[in-house]
Amino acid sequence: MTSVDISSLVGKTTSGLATRPPADGWAACASIWARAYVQAGPGWVKWPHLRAAADAAFTTALARATGSADPADEDLARLGAFDVEDDGSPEWQHVLDLTTMLLAALEDDDLESTLHATVLTYLEGTFSTLANDHAGDGAINLPDAERALAADERWARAVAFVLAL
């Protein structure tokens, strides 16, 4: 499936996970967080202060997923201070996406809300990154981006990853 209907993909993924044990939903979130963390790799070199905040928040989010979380106030404050200007790079998008996902996990949202925010953020960020790649130095409109991504193997892999959770 290479659909670019993100709402449908999010709904299909979250509804499928809603019928399974909560640990499956948290594991799905953790899988996406880990993927975004690795994709953000070049960003950690550019913005090491964000890496420190993300590392701490990631650890707390994983602890929350296992039911052993400590209070997340400090992690929320550090992540909430995201202050890096958009440089148009894929790593900026991945750092922003991970920050958004971890904030949802740490803001004491329930599993369903965290899962929805995580899947939605991952797919929207991936769509944006790939659409920008197709645009090159120019601009791309939404219909052209959707057509390009429908035939893009990288989008197909991202969709397959989400649907396999």
PyMOL commands that set and color helices and strands:
alter all, ss='L'
color gray80, all
select helices_A, chain A and resi 6-18+22-39+41-46+48-65+73-80+90-106+111-135+142-150+153-163
alter helices_A, ss='H'
color red, helices_A
deselect
rebuild
show_as cartoon
